[in-house]
Amino acid sequence: MAKKPKLNELHDSYRAVFNTKDGERVLEHLSKVCFLDVTSFTPGDPHSTSFKEGQRSIVLQILKFIERDPKEILRLVAGETYE
């Protein structure tokens, strides 16, 4: 059985991944497609709302782990488009 990483080691791993140029690009994309900058509410469809909020929650957890402010990421993605 693999050794479970300590919480600070896990934080370090997240930072190592997301503090690279590629990691920044992925984080910016996740922030856009996982409803960080728009509402996750879907009128009349609580299941869709719950699903979208779950996606949003993951991005917020990543930002918390790497100690980044969601507003900072939103400023980075403003006007950015992905093909």
Secondary structure, 3 states (H helix, E strand, C coil): CCCCCCHHHHHHHHHHHHCCHHHHHHHHHHHHHCCCCCCCCCCCCHHHHHHHHHHHHHHHHHHHHCCCCHHHHHHHHCCCCCC
